[in-house]
Amino acid sequence: MTTIFTNIQQLVNTRTESHLLHGNELKNLPCIEKAYLIIEDDEIAGYGSMSDLPTAYRSFGARSVHDHRFDLASGQFILPCWCDSHTHLVFAGSRENEFVDKIQGLSYADIAARGGGILNSAQKLNVTSEEELFNGAWQRLQELSKLGTGAVEIKSGYGLTTEGELKMLRVIKKLKERSNLSIKSTFLGAHAYPLEYKENHAEYIDCIVHEMLPVIAAEKLADYIDVFCEKGFFSAEETETICRAGLAHGLKPKLHVNQLNSIGGIETGVGLKAVSLDHLEMVSEKEIQFLSNASLSGSWTGACTLLPTAAFFLRLPFQSARALIDAGSAVALASDYNPGSSPSGNMNLVVAMSCIQMKMLPEEAINAATINGACAMELEREVGTITVGKKANLMITRPMPSLAYLPYAFGSNMIDKVMIRGNWVE
């Protein structure tokens, strides 16, 4: 099947090579005005300026019932789909009661200390069937794809028992098998300490290392391992112990660090060569320079994944995107979609908030949410840019006056149509 788009107002993020973008590279967003784009089956087959449209396609019509042409002369843009590299998409229920608690003055740490937060989600998940979990997550995936997300990382971490964690990871595996989206799976058994292990951290870590990880590896249930490195949760030393056990099973680290406090998670993650270090709400100038030096020296090749909607929802300081980028770090953007601290997976809002509150240029934010998000899931050869041979994961906007209008009009859904692997999202 051949699909051709003509008279595209602007074809965004056209690249022949794909790699993680650092510092000033994020400002470079290659685009083609008045462009064409050719899709063959599920892949991008060609693109360029309308003046260079191959003769064979100038009078392209319905060669078969499966061939289509779309003329976007009305001022529509085409972008690669969003790549959301940090979500907790599989969960068993909402937590709006805690939302009200926060309004009344309780902090995230206060709620967690009295058995809420992650432990609340774990209690619900462990009495929910695998089928119910799958159906809920499937519906969320459909909603996200309509908003332009074409690739997503999904974590476990609401089981906190061997049975519960395996149940979550099996749901994610089933989502991978049935969805057109590109999905990566992360084992986050070290999300919190269950109440019965509150005073015996070593025993729960032993359960993760010797009970959970061998089964996860044998059934190939995860691509990565994650730890919530935070005061009251897992120390930097505990994080390293768990990650090294994961590495022994082939699971690279992607870590929660510096969300509420700075306790050495950044240094630990860099030492472990983590694929990404995520959150970074509480990051010092010294840590920003450390990350910059690690990137510039090549000793660390990962991404700093920022989650502005989580900071917004928890009323935390927004991440220091401007300082990180100006220091030469690679920044990715993700939604942190979860029921407790970021109950939204809308990447259009993430991009807008990054511009409004973190002073990222529209070009930087779009790169961070596409190619750098893909790199943060090691999917850069498959998605994240308009590149020949990559999957046809596309967002077609409504008519807009400019690309900057996309984050500017933060309250409007500017996505008209979405294509995933050459198929329209209904």
C-alpha positions in Angstrom: 0.0 0.0 0.0 1.3 3.5 -0.9 0.2 6.7 0.9 1.5 10.1 -0.3 1.0 13.4 1.4 1.5 16.5 -0.7 1.7 20.2 -0.1 2.6 19.8 3.5 2.9 23.2 5.1 6.0 21.9 7.0 7.5 18.4 7.4 9.2 18.5 10.8 12.3 16.7 12.1 13.6 15.3 8.8 16.9 13.6 9.4 19.2 11.1 7.7 21.0 10.2 10.9 19.5 9.7 14.4 21.4 10.2 17.6 20.9 11.7 21.1 21.0 15.5 20.9 23.0 17.4 23.4 23.0 21.1 24.3 22.8 23.4 21.3 22.0 20.5 19.0 18.4 20.6 20.5 17.8 23.9 18.8 18.3 22.4 15.4 15.0 21.0 14.1 15.3 20.4 10.4 12.1 21.0 8.5 11.0 21.2 4.9 8.4 23.7 3.8 5.8 22.8 1.1 6.9 19.2 1.2 5.8 15.7 0.2 6.0 12.5 2.1 5.7 8.9 0.8 4.7 5.9 2.9 5.0 2.3 1.7 3.1 -0.1 3.9 4.4 0.7 7.5 7.6 2.6 6.6 8.7 6.0 5.4 9.8 5.6 1.8 10.7 9.1 0.7 10.2 12.8 1.3 11.3 16.2 0.1 10.3 19.5 -1.3 7.2 19.6 -3.6 9.5 21.0 -6.4 11.4 17.7 -6.2 8.4 15.4 -6.2 9.3 12.4 -8.4 7.5 12.4 -11.7 5.8 9.0 -11.0 3.9 10.6 -8.1 2.9 13.9 -9.7 -0.3 12.4 -11.0 -0.6 9.7 -8.4 -4.1 8.5 -7.9 -5.7 5.4 -6.5 -3.7 2.8 -8.3 -5.5 0.3 -6.1 -8.2 0.5 -3.5 -5.3 0.5 -0.9 -3.4 3.5 -2.3 -4.2 7.0 -1.0 -3.2 10.6 -1.6 -3.7 13.4 0.9 -3.3 17.1 -0.1 -2.5 19.2 2.9 -2.6 22.6 1.2 -4.7 24.0 4.0 -1.6 24.6 6.1 -1.2 21.4 8.0 2.1 20.2 9.5 3.4 16.6 9.8 5.7 15.6 12.8 7.0 12.2 14.0 4.9 10.8 16.8 5.8 11.6 20.4 8.1 9.1 22.1 7.1 9.0 25.8 10.0 7.3 27.6 8.7 7.3 31.2 5.2 6.0 32.2 3.5 3.9 34.8 0.6 3.1 32.4 -0.5 -0.2 34.0 -2.4 0.5 37.3 -5.5 -0.6 39.0 -7.3 2.6 40.0 -7.2 6.4 40.3 -6.1 8.3 43.4 -8.1 11.5 43.3 -8.7 11.2 47.1 -4.9 11.9 47.5 -5.3 14.8 45.1 -7.7 16.3 47.6 -5.3 15.6 50.5 -2.6 17.5 48.6 -5.0 20.5 48.2 -5.5 20.4 51.9 -1.8 20.6 52.6 -0.4 17.1 52.8 2.9 16.5 50.9 3.8 13.5 48.7 6.0 12.2 51.5 3.2 12.7 54.1 0.8 10.6 52.1 3.4 7.9 51.4 4.3 7.7 55.1 0.7 6.9 56.1 0.4 4.1 53.5 -0.9 6.1 50.6 0.9 6.8 47.3 2.7 3.8 45.8 1.5 1.5 48.6 -2.1 2.5 47.9 -1.7 1.6 44.2 0.0 -1.7 45.1 -2.8 -2.7 47.4 -5.3 -2.1 44.6 -3.2 -3.9 42.0 -2.7 -7.0 43.9 -6.4 -7.7 44.1 -7.0 -6.9 40.4 -6.9 -9.6 37.7 -4.5 -9.6 34.9 -7.4 -9.2 32.4 -8.7 -6.1 34.2 -5.2 -4.6 34.2 -4.8 -5.3 30.5 -8.2 -3.8 29.6 -7.5 -0.6 31.5 -4.0 -0.2 30.1 -5.2 -0.9 26.6 -7.8 1.9 26.8 -5.2 4.3 28.1 -2.9 3.3 25.1 -5.7 4.1 22.7 -6.3 7.5 24.2 -2.5 8.3 24.1 -2.2 7.3 20.5 -5.0 9.6 19.5 -3.0 12.4 21.1 0.1 11.6 19.0 2.1 9.1 21.1 3.6 6.4 19.0 6.2 4.9 21.4 6.1 4.4 25.1 8.0 2.9 28.0 5.9 1.2 30.7 7.1 0.4 34.2 6.0 -2.2 36.7 6.3 -1.1 40.4 2.7 -1.2 41.7 2.9 -4.9 42.7 5.8 -4.9 45.2 5.3 -8.7 45.5 6.8 -11.3 43.2 3.3 -12.2 42.0 2.2 -8.6 41.6 5.3 -7.5 39.7 5.2 -10.5 37.4 1.5 -9.8 36.7 2.2 -6.3 35.7 5.1 -7.2 33.5 3.0 -9.9 31.8 0.4 -7.3 31.1 3.0 -5.1 29.5 4.3 -8.0 27.4 0.7 -8.6 26.1 0.4 -4.9 25.3 3.6 -5.2 23.3 2.3 -8.2 21.4 -1.1 -6.6 20.5 -0.4 -2.9 20.1 1.0 -1.1 17.0 2.9 1.2 19.3 6.5 0.6 20.0 6.7 -0.4 23.7 9.6 -0.9 26.1 9.1 -2.6 29.5 10.9 -1.6 32.7 11.0 -3.6 36.0 10.5 -1.3 38.9 10.1 -3.7 41.8 12.2 -1.2 43.8 9.5 1.5 43.7 8.8 1.4 47.5 9.2 -0.9 50.4 6.1 -2.9 51.2 4.9 -2.3 54.8 6.1 -5.8 56.0 9.7 -4.8 54.9 9.7 -1.3 56.2 12.2 -2.2 58.8 14.0 -4.9 56.8 15.2 -3.4 53.6 17.8 -6.2 53.0 15.1 -8.9 52.9 13.0 -7.1 50.3 16.1 -6.4 48.2 16.9 -10.1 48.5 13.4 -10.9 47.2 14.0 -8.6 44.2 17.4 -10.1 43.4 16.7 -13.8 44.0 13.0 -14.2 43.4 11.8 -11.6 41.0 14.8 -11.1 38.6 15.4 -14.7 37.7 11.8 -15.2 36.6 11.7 -11.9 34.7 14.9 -12.8 32.9 13.7 -16.4 32.1 10.4 -15.1 30.7 12.0 -12.1 29.0 9.5 -9.7 30.7 11.6 -6.6 30.9 14.0 -4.5 28.8 15.3 -2.3 31.7 15.5 -2.1 35.5 14.5 1.0 37.5 14.9 2.1 41.2 13.2 5.0 43.0 16.4 6.4 44.5 15.0 8.8 47.1 14.9 9.5 50.9 12.5 7.2 52.6 12.7 4.8 49.6 16.0 3.4 48.2 19.4 4.8 49.0 22.1 5.3 46.4 23.9 2.2 47.7 20.7 0.1 47.6 20.1 1.4 44.1 23.5 0.2 42.9 23.0 -3.2 44.5 19.7 -3.7 42.7 20.9 -2.4 39.4 24.0 -4.5 39.3 21.8 -7.6 39.9 19.6 -6.4 37.0 22.7 -5.9 34.8 23.7 -9.5 35.4 20.4 -10.5 33.8 20.9 -8.1 30.9 18.6 -5.3 32.1 20.1 -1.8 31.7 19.2 0.9 34.3 16.7 3.7 33.8 16.5 5.5 37.1 14.2 7.8 39.2 16.6 10.3 40.8 16.4 13.7 42.5 12.7 14.0 42.5 12.4 15.2 46.1 15.9 15.2 47.4 19.5 14.9 46.2 21.0 11.7 47.8 23.7 10.6 45.3 21.4 9.1 42.7 22.8 11.1 39.8 26.4 9.9 40.6 25.2 6.3 41.0 23.3 6.4 37.7 26.2 7.8 35.8 28.5 5.2 37.3 26.1 2.5 36.2 25.9 4.0 32.7 22.1 4.3 33.0 20.2 4.8 29.7 18.4 7.7 31.3 18.2 9.6 34.6 14.6 10.7 35.2 12.9 13.4 37.2 15.7 15.8 38.3 13.4 18.3 40.0 16.0 18.8 42.8 19.3 19.2 41.0 22.1 21.5 42.1 24.5 23.6 39.9 27.2 21.2 40.9 25.2 18.2 39.7 24.3 20.0 36.5 28.0 20.5 35.8 28.7 16.9 36.8 26.2 15.7 34.2 27.6 18.0 31.6 31.1 16.8 32.2 30.1 13.2 32.1 28.3 13.8 28.7 31.0 15.8 27.2 33.7 13.4 28.2 31.7 10.4 26.9 31.8 8.6 30.2 28.0 8.8 30.2 25.9 8.6 27.1 22.4 8.7 28.6 19.5 11.2 28.6 18.2 13.5 31.3 14.5 12.8 31.1 12.4 15.6 32.5 8.8 15.2 33.6 7.2 18.6 33.9 3.6 17.4 34.4 4.7 15.6 37.6 6.4 18.7 38.9 3.2 20.7 38.1 0.8 18.2 39.8 3.0 17.9 42.9 3.7 21.7 43.0 7.4 21.0 42.9 10.0 23.3 41.3 10.1 22.7 37.5 13.2 21.0 36.3 16.2 23.1 35.3 15.9 22.4 31.6 17.5 25.6 30.5 20.5 25.1 32.7 20.9 21.5 31.7 20.7 22.3 28.0 23.0 25.3 28.2 25.6 23.1 30.0 25.5 20.6 27.1 23.4 17.8 28.5 20.9 15.7 26.5 17.3 16.4 27.6 14.3 14.2 26.8 10.7 14.8 27.8 8.2 12.3 29.1 4.8 12.3 30.8 5.4 10.1 33.9 1.7 9.0 33.4 0.6 7.5 36.7 -2.4 7.7 39.0 -0.6 9.5 41.9 1.7 12.3 40.6 0.9 12.7 36.9 -2.5 11.4 35.9 -2.1 12.5 32.3 -0.2 11.1 29.3 -0.8 14.0 27.1 2.6 14.7 25.5 1.2 17.9 23.8 0.7 19.3 27.3 4.2 18.1 28.3 5.7 19.9 25.3 3.7 23.1 26.0 4.6 23.1 29.7 8.3 22.6 28.9 8.2 25.8 26.8 6.0 27.8 29.2 7.5 26.8 32.5 11.0 25.5 31.7 11.9 28.0 29.0 12.6 25.5 26.3 12.3 26.7 22.7 9.6 24.9 20.7 12.3 23.3 18.6 14.1 22.0 21.7 10.9 20.6 23.2 9.9 18.9 20.0 13.3 17.3 19.7 13.3 16.3 23.3 9.9 14.6 23.0 10.7 12.8 19.7 14.3 11.8 18.8 15.6 12.2 22.4 12.6 10.3 23.8 13.3 7.6 21.3 17.0 7.4 22.3 15.9 7.2 26.0 14.2 3.9 25.0 16.9 2.9 22.5 14.4 3.1 19.7 16.1 5.8 17.6 16.6 3.4 14.7 12.9 2.8 14.5 11.0 6.0 15.5 11.5 9.6 16.5 12.2 11.4 13.2 11.1 11.6 9.6 13.7 9.3 8.1 13.6 6.8 5.2 13.2 3.3 6.6 11.7 4.3 9.9 8.2 3.4 11.0 5.4 5.6 9.6 4.5 7.0 13.0 3.1 10.5 12.1 1.1 13.3 13.6 -0.9 15.5 11.2 -1.8 18.8 12.8 -4.8 21.0 12.2 -4.0 24.1 10.1 -1.6 26.3 12.1 0.1 29.6 11.3 3.5 28.2 12.5 5.2 25.4 14.4 5.4 27.5 17.6 1.6 27.6 17.6 1.6 23.9 18.7 2.9 24.6 22.3 1.5 28.1 22.3 -2.1 26.9 22.0 -1.7 24.7 25.0 -5.4 24.4 25.7 -6.3 23.2 22.2 -5.8 19.8 20.6 -4.0 20.7 17.4 -3.6 17.0 16.4 -6.0 16.2 13.5 -4.9 12.7 12.6 -2.4 10.1 13.8 -0.8 7.3 11.9 1.0 4.4 13.6 3.0 2.0 11.4 1.1 3.2 8.3 -2.3 2.7 9.8 -4.7 5.5 10.9 -5.6 5.6 14.6 -9.4 5.5 14.8 
